[in-house]
């Protein structure tokens, strides 16, 4: 056992935990628990934090709320951000062998889960403190600051436990995926039909309501399909539909390698190498990095560089101090913040080009990194197939032989798939798609996973003999 996990043994004993069910949970009961968790999440997203006011303020972290399933000024202010950040850091450390973990050992696997929970709480404490000290709620008294801090910590722990409840077979899928999908769906509905306003263009916020207003006023075609200031419009709606269909298509693109069981030569199978081999992990990591760049650059600016007169700090990010909520004007924060307006291609093409290049480049880099960290590389997969007693028909049964064949496909689809999801996310952000480009990628992937999980659960429920085959 690694030294790192040994240090966490005392902490693991006091970590809050949801016990796994000691019986087979029925399909209908899983649906009830999953639905209950979803309702609690949605309700918390509508309950404002006690002691603050956000009326009249824009949201400086709006672009990152999709991937963190968070809601401005509510109990879900931090969303799943601390859980995702802590989990990704530990996975990267484990994959890079900086910390030693044997995931085949139940005890070490349990300690690693406890470590994830512990660091999730640590990240919740850190993020809550940074929000308060960084001025996200304006200037507040010490009493109000403590009250906000306590609320965020309690809700952060509750969200962690809800995710654990769903993952431990009480529900279906994972709580994190459920919250992200719900957040993206909410965003799409809100941007389509929200009857609030009027906004800066004199129309209501929802794109379809604004469309009706434009037609009734007899405005020109460009005014009908485009709205400035990042407001939802018909260009965003059409791009949303197009990206949704493209991602669904790409989810099905794959190369299937034939496999045979060494012991039972009559039995055949296939190993699918998907075009989106590492899924949407690269763009999640890139978006999380962008979000943290913005978060920390705004925090540094607010405390040390409000006049934008420090050359070195200006490289990190400069902001508009006269706006109700600071907006990036330059530096790294400016070029890594999604523009969310197709007009940027004309008004500031350099920013658009740099943003797209950075996002695609990081997506490819993170795809290659996750290939090794996530155990998806050719050598690891070849070993797994050998351990499962499988071989490729027509070739001798050898781990090196399987690796050689996998090397023809896996590195290529990793680079192409990583670049593709980065390009799709960038296009979505430039054309102001509903729910953001990253959000649409996540939604399609999560819905596909839930479709597979529901089919598996339903099959096991209808045919109990299949449970053993499915490993339940």
VOGU-3710 file (C-alpha; in Angstrom, 3 decimals, decimal comma):
1> xxxxxxxxxx> 0,000/0,000/0,000  1,278/3,472/-0,861  2,551/5,787/1,841  0,022/8,407/0,759  -2,937/6,095/1,438  -1,474/5,003/4,778  -1,511/8,616/5,923  -5,227/8,815/5,138  -6,308/5,803/7,203  -7,223/7,856/10,311
11> xxxxxxxxxx> -9,107/10,390/8,169  -11,009/7,659/6,298  -12,623/6,520/9,561  -14,305/9,886/10,145  -15,321/10,676/6,568  -19,118/10,872/6,053  -20,256/7,880/4,026  -23,305/6,399/2,317  -23,498/2,661/2,947  -23,869/0,405/-0,084
21> xxxxxxxxxx> -27,186/-1,494/-0,190  -27,031/-4,934/1,410  -29,599/-6,233/-1,049  -30,500/-6,046/-4,706  -32,139/-2,668/-5,316  -34,975/-2,931/-7,830  -35,002/-0,919/-11,041  -38,035/1,125/-9,946  -36,450/1,879/-6,569  -33,282/3,067/-8,308
31> xxxxxxxxxx> -35,398/5,385/-10,444  -37,037/6,787/-7,300  -33,703/7,436/-5,561  -32,230/8,979/-8,727  -35,285/11,201/-9,150  -35,185/12,231/-5,481  -31,517/13,228/-5,714  -32,267/15,215/-8,878  -35,169/17,052/-7,209  -33,010/17,959/-4,184
41> xxxxxxxxxx> -30,305/19,281/-6,527  -32,801/21,384/-8,509  -34,411/22,773/-5,341  -31,037/23,756/-3,858  -30,236/25,519/-7,129  -33,271/27,773/-6,560  -32,719/28,575/-2,864  -30,595/31,737/-2,503  -27,689/31,883/-0,098  -28,859/33,618/3,055
51> xxxxxxxxxx> -27,194/36,970/3,629  -26,325/38,008/0,068  -27,925/39,860/-2,815  -27,074/39,347/-6,496  -29,819/41,461/-8,073  -28,511/43,769/-10,759  -25,182/41,949/-10,954  -23,918/39,934/-13,887  -22,292/36,573/-13,266  -18,501/36,596/-13,767
61> xxxxxxxxxx> -18,337/32,784/-13,680  -21,304/32,088/-15,961  -19,269/30,278/-18,619  -17,942/27,707/-16,134  -21,226/26,944/-14,375  -22,250/24,349/-16,976  -19,347/21,991/-16,274  -19,627/22,567/-12,517  -23,459/22,279/-12,408  -23,587/25,398/-10,243
71> xxxxxxxxxx> -26,075/28,238/-9,878  -25,242/31,876/-9,170  -26,097/33,098/-5,675  -27,825/29,861/-4,651  -26,949/27,027/-2,298  -25,455/25,361/-5,406  -22,993/28,231/-5,881  -20,017/25,850/-5,974  -21,895/22,966/-7,610  -19,763/19,898/-8,245
81> xxxxxxxxxx> -16,636/21,990/-8,823  -14,795/20,873/-5,658  -15,650/17,196/-6,299  -14,528/17,301/-9,936  -11,347/19,249/-9,178  -10,332/16,956/-6,301  -11,107/13,819/-8,314  -9,174/14,965/-11,378  -6,123/15,940/-9,324  -6,011/12,560/-7,569
91> xxxxxxxxxx> -6,593/10,642/-10,820  -3,753/12,533/-12,487  -1,445/11,879/-9,521  -2,345/8,181/-9,506  -2,002/7,835/-13,277  1,390/9,536/-13,223  2,469/7,139/-10,411  3,171/10,079/-8,097  0,954/8,313/-5,585  0,780/4,515/-5,521
101> xxxxxxxxxx> -2,687/2,937/-5,695  -3,636/-0,660/-6,507  -7,213/-0,367/-7,768  -7,584/-4,166/-7,765  -7,195/-4,101/-3,969  -10,571/-3,313/-2,311  -8,913/-1,721/0,735  -6,752/0,625/-1,335  -9,676/1,416/-3,616  -11,747/2,339/-0,559
111> xxxxxxxxxx> -8,967/4,524/0,843  -8,620/6,261/-2,526  -12,361/7,011/-2,453  -11,972/8,418/1,069  -9,058/10,530/-0,180  -11,272/11,910/-2,964  -13,945/12,825/-0,414  -11,422/14,430/1,934  -9,907/16,576/-0,808  -13,398/17,453/-2,069
121> xxxxxxxxxx> -14,106/18,951/1,353  -10,726/20,726/1,303  -11,512/22,180/-2,155  -14,967/23,234/-0,938  -13,366/25,121/1,967  -10,815/26,700/-0,381  -13,373/27,722/-3,032  -15,827/29,096/-0,469  -13,051/31,184/1,088  -11,861/32,410/-2,317
131> xxxxxxxxxx> -15,388/33,443/-3,357  -15,860/35,471/-0,180  -12,379/37,018/-0,087  -12,431/37,633/-3,850  -15,495/39,853/-3,603  -17,967/37,594/-5,411  -20,638/38,799/-2,966  -19,378/42,346/-2,642  -18,297/43,755/0,692  -19,888/41,779/3,522
141> xxxxxxxxxx> -19,546/41,832/7,303  -17,590/39,149/9,150  -20,825/37,635/10,469  -22,348/37,368/6,985  -19,076/35,992/5,579  -19,050/33,222/8,202  -22,725/32,475/7,489  -22,079/32,187/3,737  -19,026/30,010/4,387  -20,976/27,582/6,608
151> xxxxxxxxxx> -23,800/27,278/4,063  -21,385/26,474/1,232  -19,524/23,863/3,301  -22,711/22,065/4,400  -24,131/21,990/0,876  -20,757/20,883/-0,544  -20,749/17,846/1,763  -24,405/17,120/0,947  -23,703/17,177/-2,811  -20,763/14,810/-2,286
161> xxxxxxxxxx> -23,005/12,372/-0,378  -25,764/12,576/-3,010  -23,243/11,681/-5,702  -22,020/8,766/-3,574  -25,598/7,579/-2,973  -26,286/7,337/-6,712  -22,933/5,690/-7,481  -23,287/3,044/-4,760  -26,091/1,294/-6,664  -28,917/3,120/-4,892
171> xxxxxxxxxx> -29,447/5,040/-8,111  -28,521/4,868/-11,793  -25,319/6,314/-13,231  -23,533/8,938/-11,159  -24,725/12,013/-9,338  -22,165/14,227/-11,064  -23,386/13,222/-14,534  -26,990/13,663/-13,416  -26,347/17,185/-12,124  -24,439/18,254/-15,249
181> xxxxxxxxxx> -27,168/16,952/-17,581  -29,854/18,697/-15,529  -27,874/21,943/-15,556  -27,367/21,871/-19,334  -31,048/21,048/-19,933  -32,064/23,920/-17,651  -29,760/26,287/-19,518  -31,173/25,265/-22,917  -34,757/25,763/-21,717  -33,914/29,090/-20,084
191> xxxxxxxxxx> -32,143/30,486/-23,145  -35,017/29,391/-25,375  -38,080/30,530/-23,429  -37,161/32,672/-20,399  -39,701/35,565/-20,229  -37,466/38,004/-18,329  -36,281/41,419/-19,383  -36,251/43,567/-21,353  -32,554/43,021/-22,020  -29,988/45,392/-23,534
201> xxxxxxxxxx> -31,587/45,047/-27,000  -35,056/45,920/-25,692  -36,377/42,357/-25,994  -37,058/39,577/-23,526  -34,255/37,101/-22,782  -35,661/33,896/-24,326  -34,632/33,545/-27,971  -38,011/32,366/-29,262  -39,839/35,181/-27,473  -37,292/37,671/-28,854
211> xxxxxxxxxx> -37,768/36,145/-32,319  -41,504/36,837/-32,143  -40,855/40,415/-31,021  -38,416/40,995/-33,905  -40,865/39,657/-36,487  -43,722/41,790/-35,113  -41,491/44,883/-35,300  -40,568/44,076/-38,909  -36,826/44,072/-38,251  -34,254/42,978/-40,828
221> xxxxxxxxxx> -33,000/39,401/-41,203  -29,746/39,965/-39,287  -31,599/41,542/-36,355  -34,009/38,610/-36,353  -31,359/35,877/-36,182  -28,587/37,663/-34,234  -28,526/39,488/-30,884  -25,466/41,309/-29,575  -24,013/41,050/-26,099  -24,062/37,248/-25,994
231> xxxxxxxxxx> -27,866/37,085/-25,710  -29,473/33,842/-26,971  -30,500/34,085/-30,625  -31,468/31,979/-33,633  -27,859/31,529/-34,762  -27,167/29,926/-31,403  -30,288/27,758/-31,670  -29,444/26,475/-35,154  -25,847/25,801/-34,127  -27,086/23,967/-31,027
241> xxxxxxxxxx> -29,155/21,593/-33,169  -26,264/21,110/-35,625  -23,702/20,380/-32,882  -26,137/18,034/-31,132  -26,528/15,987/-34,331  -22,791/16,027/-35,098  -21,901/14,788/-31,608  -24,538/12,030/-31,801  -23,021/10,944/-35,133  -19,452/11,032/-33,800
251> xxxxxxxxxx> -20,499/8,959/-30,765  -21,316/6,142/-33,187  -18,151/6,354/-35,320  -15,823/3,498/-34,395  -13,478/0,811/-35,645  -14,360/-2,650/-34,319  -11,506/-5,115/-33,938  -12,535/-8,799/-34,026  -11,692/-10,842/-30,933  -11,820/-14,546/-30,113
261> xxxxxxxxxx> -11,728/-16,393/-26,791  -8,570/-18,502/-26,570  -10,286/-21,297/-24,595  -13,534/-21,279/-26,572  -12,549/-20,743/-30,160  -16,123/-20,724/-31,386  -16,989/-17,616/-29,390  -16,283/-14,268/-31,018  -16,473/-10,682/-29,821  -15,408/-7,207/-30,894
271> xxxxxxxxxx> -13,371/-4,439/-29,296  -14,674/-0,997/-30,344  -12,149/1,815/-30,808  -14,405/4,873/-30,845  -13,536/8,072/-32,685  -14,210/9,877/-29,401  -11,948/7,366/-27,672  -11,312/9,466/-24,565  -14,858/10,853/-24,706  -15,250/14,505/-23,690
281> xxxxxxxxxx> -12,617/14,326/-20,934  -10,150/16,593/-22,856  -12,587/19,483/-23,212  -13,734/19,086/-19,588  -10,121/19,423/-18,432  -9,487/22,358/-20,779  -12,670/24,125/-19,641  -11,811/23,479/-15,996  -8,362/24,983/-16,612  -9,934/28,047/-18,280
291> xxxxxxxxxx> -12,344/28,422/-15,360  -9,515/28,294/-12,835  -7,427/30,773/-14,857  -10,339/33,204/-14,804  -11,088/32,550/-11,134  -7,544/33,103/-9,876  -6,755/35,984/-12,257  -9,889/37,831/-11,084  -8,946/37,089/-7,472  -5,399/38,446/-8,007
301> xxxxxxxxxx> -6,709/41,508/-9,853  -9,306/42,277/-7,181  -6,752/42,190/-4,371  -3,527/43,471/-5,986  -4,089/45,171/-9,357  -7,413/47,032/-9,532  -5,837/49,908/-11,458  -4,368/47,545/-14,093  -0,976/49,227/-13,597  1,199/46,213/-12,743
311> xxxxxxxxxx> 2,847/44,913/-15,924  3,423/41,360/-14,686  -0,043/40,967/-13,177  -1,544/42,445/-16,364  -0,163/39,423/-18,227  -2,380/37,234/-16,052  -5,465/39,369/-16,611  -6,809/42,915/-16,675  -10,438/43,715/-15,916  -12,949/46,523/-16,360
321> xxxxxxxxxx> -13,221/48,005/-12,884  -16,195/50,243/-13,764  -18,515/47,359/-14,708  -21,026/46,030/-12,155  -19,066/42,795/-12,356  -15,439/42,902/-13,605  -15,056/41,774/-17,224  -11,684/40,652/-18,677  -10,030/43,197/-20,955  -6,636/41,609/-21,587
331> xxxxxxxxxx> -4,041/39,113/-20,490  -4,380/35,347/-20,272  -7,848/35,591/-18,692  -9,133/37,515/-21,735  -7,924/34,985/-24,297  -9,138/31,938/-22,381  -12,642/33,287/-21,698  -15,230/32,024/-24,239  -16,311/35,015/-26,420  -19,949/33,775/-26,715
341> xxxxxxxxxx> -20,706/36,000/-29,720  -20,131/35,352/-33,425  -19,598/39,098/-33,929  -16,228/38,671/-32,201  -14,945/37,243/-35,507  -15,294/40,765/-36,932  -14,689/43,002/-33,914  -11,741/41,071/-32,437  -10,703/38,218/-34,758  -7,341/37,793/-32,990
351> xxxxxxxxxx> -9,079/36,907/-29,730  -11,311/34,389/-31,502  -8,372/32,745/-33,292  -6,226/32,547/-30,148  -9,124/31,144/-28,108  -9,854/28,438/-30,699  -6,177/27,491/-31,069  -5,635/27,289/-27,292  -8,780/25,200/-26,747  -8,006/22,740/-29,565
361> xxxxxxxxxx> -4,337/22,491/-28,569  -5,158/21,854/-24,914  -7,840/19,321/-25,869  -5,320/17,298/-27,896  -2,722/17,580/-25,117  -5,193/16,481/-22,434  -6,435/13,645/-24,667  -2,907/12,246/-24,966  -2,335/12,750/-21,237  -5,590/11,030/-20,283
371> xxxxxxxxxx> -4,704/8,149/-22,602  -1,871/7,263/-20,233  -3,429/8,409/-16,965  -6,756/6,691/-17,580  -5,207/3,360/-18,551  -6,516/3,590/-22,123  -3,186/3,245/-23,939  -2,455/0,312/-26,247  -0,193/-1,536/-23,801  -2,713/-1,422/-20,936
381> xxxxxxxxxx> -5,636/-2,441/-23,157  -3,598/-5,285/-24,678  -2,786/-6,586/-21,191  -6,460/-6,398/-20,187  -7,499/-8,373/-23,271  -4,821/-10,992/-22,605  -5,883/-11,305/-18,966  -9,459/-11,826/-20,166  -8,264/-14,743/-22,317  -8,834/-13,043/-25,668
391> xxxxxxxxxx> -6,849/-12,772/-28,875  -7,199/-11,322/-32,356  -8,136/-14,043/-34,893  -5,380/-14,795/-37,402  -2,588/-13,615/-35,095  -0,632/-15,481/-32,451  -1,762/-14,919/-28,874  0,722/-12,319/-27,692  0,360/-9,109/-25,713  2,909/-7,407/-27,967
401> xxxxxxxxxx> 1,012/-8,498/-31,084  -2,267/-7,083/-29,771  -0,482/-3,862/-28,768  1,001/-3,503/-32,261  -2,458/-3,767/-33,840  -4,013/-1,354/-31,329  -1,187/1,126/-32,009  -2,515/1,480/-35,556  -5,721/3,057/-34,252  -5,620/4,299/-30,648
411> xxxxxxxxxx> -2,991/7,107/-30,918  -4,578/8,435/-34,124  -8,179/8,484/-32,857  -6,984/10,040/-29,587  -5,455/13,026/-31,381  -8,296/13,348/-33,903  -11,010/12,877/-31,287  -9,404/15,328/-28,855  -9,034/17,924/-31,601  -12,616/17,336/-32,754
421> xxxxxxxxxx> -14,211/17,874/-29,343  -12,047/20,971/-28,851  -13,133/22,369/-32,227  -16,806/21,589/-31,531  -16,657/23,268/-28,115  -14,878/26,313/-29,577  -17,403/26,613/-32,430  -20,223/26,344/-29,924  -18,789/29,103/-27,749  -18,187/31,421/-30,718
431> xxxxxxxxxx> -21,743/30,959/-32,033  -23,333/31,233/-28,577  -24,955/27,780/-28,562  -27,449/27,101/-25,813  -25,790/25,480/-22,817  -22,310/26,218/-24,298  -20,327/24,004/-26,676  -18,835/22,050/-23,779  -22,293/21,644/-22,253  -23,742/20,090/-25,425
441> xxxxxxxxxx> -20,799/17,677/-25,616  -21,372/16,676/-22,006  -25,143/16,358/-22,404  -24,942/14,016/-25,405  -22,274/11,865/-23,744  -24,199/11,665/-20,469  -27,515/10,866/-22,167  -25,803/8,098/-24,140  -24,316/6,664/-20,922  -27,704/6,808/-19,220
451> xxxxxxxxxx> -29,321/5,084/-22,185  -26,821/2,226/-21,838  -27,218/2,097/-18,032  -31,014/2,062/-18,217  -30,959/-0,683/-20,860  -28,585/-2,752/-18,711  -30,666/-2,242/-15,550  -33,900/-3,066/-17,332  -32,421/-6,198/-18,895  -31,128/-7,427/-15,532
461> xxxxxxxxxx> -34,546/-6,737/-13,979  -36,435/-8,661/-16,667  -33,934/-11,527/-16,932  -32,364/-12,250/-13,489  -30,026/-14,853/-14,992  -28,241/-12,034/-16,833  -27,209/-10,361/-13,556  -24,311/-12,761/-13,053  -23,131/-12,138/-16,609  -23,253/-8,387/-15,953
471> xx> -21,230/-8,807/-12,767  -23,997/-7,963/-10,310
//
